[in-house]
Amino acid sequence: ITTDTKDIIANNELTIQKLLLELQDDLKKTKSCYNQSRDSWLGIQNASKVTTDNNQTATTKLVIANALDNVKNEISMYRLALDKISQVRNLQIQIANVTKNNIDINRSHTTRRGLADLLSHMAYVLAIFYGNENGDDPPPLCGAIPANSNHICHVGDKIAGFVESEDGDDNWILAEIAKVHSTSTTQSANKVKYDIVDIDAAEPGKGRYNQISSKNIIPLPQWRACPLTCEKALFPRRTIVLALYPQTSCFYKGVVESVPRIGKDSYSIIFEDSS
């Protein structure tokens, strides 16, 4: 690993440690806000037992106003904590990217297990989409939500690419966009062609495929969906999908057996197998 890479990793890790320490304090405050909100709503329930619809006292109205203020404070604390979690994830993504670039330069020294672990980490540190209070639909490329029909990939984007391997087999591989061939800004997205590079290229400069049609490319998600708040962005059970086979960088057809229940969970996939 180069000196610059070590410096980036060291600085990011120090910042992550600082943010995690702040998060510990934020979580304590969040717990306190939650208790205040809970007590306020219990107070409303108790007040409603001793008043009628036509005889709601000023005290009861004050209790309700205080309860709403406490809930707003609780939401603000959650958002503050989530913002710091997002900062931590972005720093982790930077670490993963510089590590991957170093692996690309020293590909011959990289084990398949090391590459698989790195790919798993890069997927895990994707930003999480939690949704918002307006109930807006998750954006394109969030979890199971596909890209828009007019989506054009950018250099560096991760994609699944359908290519013919050196042994003549057609496979869906995990790859990066290396070049976008577009003649104009108004060109239809389905007419754009791409040069892509296999993530698992054996050597630097190898595993490059040129002029790949957009129909042979599937952009990968740029956000993970929070299962608790964005269930509509999850692949339902029994859905047929393309998924990375364990310890490889190739996608194979499988069926969703179980879906994530909380943010850190993974899907369980049953893969198609000739046996």
N, C-alpha and C positions, 0 to 999 in steps of 0.2 A: 504494500500500500504506500502511495506517495506521501510526501510530507504534507502537501495541501489537503489530501484526503483525510489524513490523520487529524489535521487542525479542524476541518469542518466537523468531523465526527466528535472530536473532543469538545468543541464549543457547543455543538447541539446537545450533547449529553449533559453538559453543565446546565444549560438553559432548561432542559427537560427536568432535571433534578430540582431546580428552583421552582418551576411551575408545579411540580408534584407536591412540594412542601406547601405551596400556597393553596393547592387543592385540598390538602388535609384540613387547613383552617376553614376553607370555604364549605367543606362538607359538614363541619361542626356547626357553622352558621346556618346551613341549609336545614339541618336537623332541628335547630332551635326555631327557625321560621315555620317548619312543618308542625311542631308542637303548638306554636301559637295559633296557627290556622285551625288545627284540630280542636283546640280549646275554645276558639271563637265560635266554631260551628256547633259544638256541644252547647255553648251558651245560648245560641239561637234556638236550638231544640228545647232547651229548658224554659226559655222565655215564652215560646209558643204554647207551652202547656198551661201557662197561667194567664194567657190573654186570648181574646177572641178576634175574629177578623174585623169586627167593628170597633174594637177597643184596644188597638195596638198602641202601646205607650211609646213615648219619645225615647224611653230607655231601650226598648226593643229595637227601634230604628237605629239607635246609636250602636247597639251591639252588632247589627247587620253591617253598618258602615265600617266598623272596626274589623269585622271578619273579612270584608272585601279588601281592605287595605293590607291585611296580613297575607291574604292569598297573593296579591300583587307583589308584595315583598318576597314571598316564597318563590314565585315565578322568576323574579329578577335574579335571585340567588342561583336558581337552576341554570339560567341563561349564562350567568357569569362563569359558573363551573364548566358548562358545556363549551364555552368559548375557549377556556384554558385547555380543555381536553382536545379541542380542535387544533390549538397551537402545538400541543405535544405531538399530535398525529402528523402535522405538516413537517415538524422537525424530524420525525421518524421517517417520513417519506424522503426527505433530503438525504438522510443517512443511507436509506436503502438505495437511492439513485446513485450516489457517489460510490457505494459499495459495488453496485451492479456494473457501473462504468469501469471500475477497477477490474472486475471479473472479466469484462469483455476484452480488456487489454491483455489480461493474463489467462485467457480461456483454457490453455492447455493444462493449467494447474488447478482447475476447478473440478471438483467431483460432482457427479450427478445429484447426489444427496445434498451437497451444498447449494446447488442451483435450485433444487426443489424447495429447500428451506427458505431461500431468499424470495422465491416467487410467492410462497405462502405468506411470508411476512409482508411483502408489498401489497398483497390483497387485503391483509388484515388491517393495515394502516390507512386504507382508503378512508376518505372523509365520510362520516355517517350523516345521512339525511334524516332528521327527526320530524320534519313537517312543521307546521305552524298553527297558530290559533284560528286561522281562517279556514283550515281544512283543505287547503289547496292540494291538487294532485301532485304526486312526486314528479320531478322533472325527467326528461329523457336521459337515458343512461344511468338511471338510479335503480340499482338492483335488477329486477326483471323487466323494467320499462325499456323498450328498445329505442334506438336513435330515431330522430325524425327522418322522414323520407328525403329531405333535402340536406341531410347531415354530410359534411365533408370533413374527413379526418385531417389532423395536423401531424407534422413531423414529430416523432417521439410518442405518439399515441399507441397504446397497446391494443392489438386486434387479434381475432382468430382469422387466419388466412388459409384458404383451400388451395393447396399446391401439390405438384407432383414431385415426390422425393427422388433422390438419386437412384433408388432401386426400382423406380417406376410405379410405386404405389401412390395413390392420392390420399392425402391426409389433411385434416384441419390442425394447423400448428399455431402455437403462441408466437406472435411476432410483433415487431415495432415498425411503424411507418418511417421509412428512410427518405422518401421523396414523394411529392404530390405533383402529378402531371395534370395541370389545368391550364387551358388556353385562355380563359377569360373568367372574370368574376361572376358572369351570368351563366356559365356552363352548368348544365344539369348535373346533379350529384351522381346519378347513375351512369354518367359518361366519363367521370373522372377515373384516372388510372393511378396506381401507386406502385412504388418500389418498396418492398418490405424486407426485413432481415429477421431470420429465425433466431429467437431468443436462445436456443440451444445449439447455435452454430459451433462446430467443433473447434474452429480456429478463427481469429480475427479476419474479417474480410470474406469469410465463407458464409454460406447459407443465405445469400441474397437472391431474391426473386424480383424480376423487373416487369413493369407494365401489367400489374395484376388488376383485373377488372373489379369494380366496386361490388359486383354481385358475388364475388368470391371473398369478400371481407365482411366480418362482423365486428363492429366497434365494441370493445369491452366496457363494462360499467365504470363510471368515474366516481360514483358514490355507492356506499352500502346503505341499504334501507334498514332503519331501526324496526325490528319485528313488532315492538310494542305500540308504535305510532304510525307505521307505514306498511301495514299488512298487505295492502293492495300492490305493493312493489316487490312482493315475494313470489317465487315460483310455487304454485300450489302443489300439494302432494299428487303424485301420479303423472305430473307433467313430463313429457319427453324433452330432454335437453341435450346440449353438447357440454361436456364438462371435462376438465383436465383430469386425466387418469393419474392416480398417485405415482409419484416419483418420475413423472414424464412431463414433457412440455407439449403434448399432443392432446387434442380434444376428441372424445369418443362419445357415441350416443349412449345415453343412460336414462333412467327414470328416477324422479325425485321420490325417495322413500320417506323422508321426514324433513321438515323445514325448521329454520332457527326459531327459537322461542325468545331469546334475549340477544343483545348485540354481539356477544362474543361467540355465539353458537355457529356451527357450520351446517351445511346441508348434508344429508346422508343420501348417497346416490347408488343405485343398483345399475351396474354397467352391462351393456349388451355383450354377450360372450358366446363364442361358437360352441363351447363345451356345455 
